[in-house]
Amino acid sequence: MKGMKRSLLYWGRLMEKYFITICFLAVVMCLMMGLMQGEFSIDITAAYISLIGILAVMVQAANNANYFLPQAISFGSTRKESLVGMQVFTHIVVLQFMLITMLIVKYLPNYTSFETKELLLLYSFFFLTSCGAGNGVCAVILRFGKSAGMWIYVIYIVLIVFLEVGSMVADLGIGAVLVKSSVWGIFAAVIFDIVMIGLCAKAIQKYEVRA
């Protein structure tokens, strides 16, 4: 139990620092854009924080596979402890981004034409699929190396940006279709996330730390 507690503390500090950093950078980027354009839009800031949060989950998954997971194992954490710590705090970070998104939707209801419920379900879909895809990238990197994982990463980023921007800006494309079948979309995203966690667990189990 001592090892599990140490693992949770390690991943908790790591992921919370990452969450705070991403939120700070998102606000700074929007402030800089506002200064360059001569006006500051809180709607744009809200949209950027949500979008960057979705992408950040994928980025950190790749970082975990490349750096932090091997580091945790080399420092004496078991593979099970590392898996649990990583998954717990990855999903806690996602819940935190979702909380920010809910506040955005509540107090800025006009920054898209979607209804509040539809928008929250759409973001839930994006965040859950980001978790799942992140675990998939993590598994591929651990088994086949950085190059293979980065191909999946790039393809997913392009896809998620297309869906997200299309949904928020034009309310067109696949994003608009997803909200019309949102319950099934969320169910599929949850199953996808669970399956990818399983693949990630198998990859971690077989992973050997290289000197």
Secondary structure, 3 states (H helix, E strand, C coil): CHHHHHHHHHHHHHHHHHHHHHHHHHHHHHHHHHHHHCCCCHHHHHHHHHHHHHHHHHHHHHHHHHHHHHHHHHCCCCHHHHHHHHHHHHHHHHHHHHHHHHHHHHHCCCCCCCCHHHHHHHHHHHHHHHHHHHHHHHHHHHHHCHHHHHHHHHHHHHHHHHHHHHHHHHCCHHHHHHHHCHHHHHHHHHHHHHHHHHHHHHHHHHCCCCC
